């Protein structure tokens, strides 16, 4: 027999092996569910962070590409204004 102390009233009582095993299983199941929930929350947060990072990286790459294209356009416009024969082609 095992002696258990009630967490609410602080009274001690004795239970048999089957009752003790049931209480132990409930405690373990509750702790497992809590840990599982916490890990799922952390995984979800990691996923959101990874998505935000990927979006920021994609936006940065698009910005770099846009800057490169703009500078290329400006260079071509500069060449066109210095070479009048290119303007006649339009």
C-alpha positions as CSV (number, residue, x, y, z in Angstrom):
1,X,0.0,0.0,0.0
2,X,1.1,3.5,-0.8
3,X,0.4,6.6,1.3
4,X,-0.7,9.7,-0.7
5,X,-1.0,13.2,0.6
6,X,-3.9,15.3,-0.8
7,X,-2.5,18.5,-2.3
8,X,-5.7,20.4,-1.4
9,X,-6.5,19.3,2.2
10,X,-3.0,17.9,3.1
11,X,-4.6,14.7,4.6
12,X,-2.7,11.5,4.1
13,X,-4.6,8.4,2.8
14,X,-3.6,4.9,1.8
15,X,-4.4,3.4,-1.6
16,X,-3.7,0.0,-3.1
17,X,-1.3,-0.7,-6.0
18,X,-4.0,-0.4,-8.7
19,X,-5.2,3.0,-7.4
20,X,-1.6,4.2,-7.0
21,X,-0.9,3.1,-10.6
22,X,-4.0,5.0,-11.9
23,X,-3.0,8.2,-10.1
24,X,0.5,7.9,-11.4
25,X,-0.7,7.4,-14.9
26,X,-3.0,10.5,-14.6
27,X,0.0,12.6,-13.5
28,X,2.2,11.3,-16.2
29,X,-0.4,11.8,-18.9
30,X,-1.1,15.3,-17.7
31,X,2.6,16.2,-17.7
32,X,3.0,14.6,-21.2
33,X,0.1,16.5,-22.6
34,X,1.5,19.8,-21.2
35,X,5.0,19.1,-22.6
36,X,3.5,18.1,-26.0
37,X,1.4,21.3,-26.1
38,X,4.5,23.4,-25.2
39,X,6.6,21.7,-27.9
40,X,3.9,22.2,-30.5
41,X,3.7,25.9,-29.6
42,X,7.4,26.2,-30.0
43,X,7.4,24.4,-33.3
44,X,4.6,26.7,-34.5
45,X,6.6,29.8,-33.4
46,X,9.7,28.4,-35.2
47,X,7.7,27.9,-38.3
48,X,6.3,31.4,-38.2
49,X,9.8,32.8,-37.6
50,X,11.2,30.8,-40.6
51,X,8.4,32.1,-42.8
52,X,9.0,35.7,-41.8
53,X,12.7,35.3,-42.4
54,X,12.1,33.8,-45.8
55,X,9.7,36.6,-46.7
56,X,12.2,39.2,-45.6
57,X,15.0,37.5,-47.5
58,X,12.8,37.3,-50.7
59,X,11.8,41.0,-50.3
60,X,15.5,41.9,-49.9
61,X,16.4,39.9,-53.0
62,X,13.6,41.6,-55.0
63,X,14.8,45.0,-53.9
64,X,18.4,44.2,-54.9
65,X,17.1,43.0,-58.3
66,X,15.0,46.1,-58.7
67,X,18.0,48.4,-57.9
68,X,20.1,46.5,-60.4
69,X,17.5,46.8,-63.1
70,X,17.0,50.5,-62.4
71,X,20.7,51.1,-62.6
72,X,20.8,49.2,-65.9
73,X,17.9,51.2,-67.3
74,X,19.7,54.5,-66.3
75,X,22.9,53.3,-67.9
76,X,21.1,52.4,-71.1
77,X,19.3,55.8,-71.1
78,X,22.7,57.5,-70.6
79,X,24.1,55.6,-73.6
80,X,21.1,56.5,-75.6
81,X,21.4,60.2,-74.9
82,X,25.2,60.2,-75.7
83,X,24.7,58.2,-78.9
84,X,22.1,60.0,-81.1
85,X,22.0,57.2,-83.7
86,X,20.3,55.0,-81.1
87,X,17.5,57.5,-80.7
88,X,16.7,57.3,-84.4
89,X,15.9,53.6,-84.1
90,X,12.8,54.2,-81.9
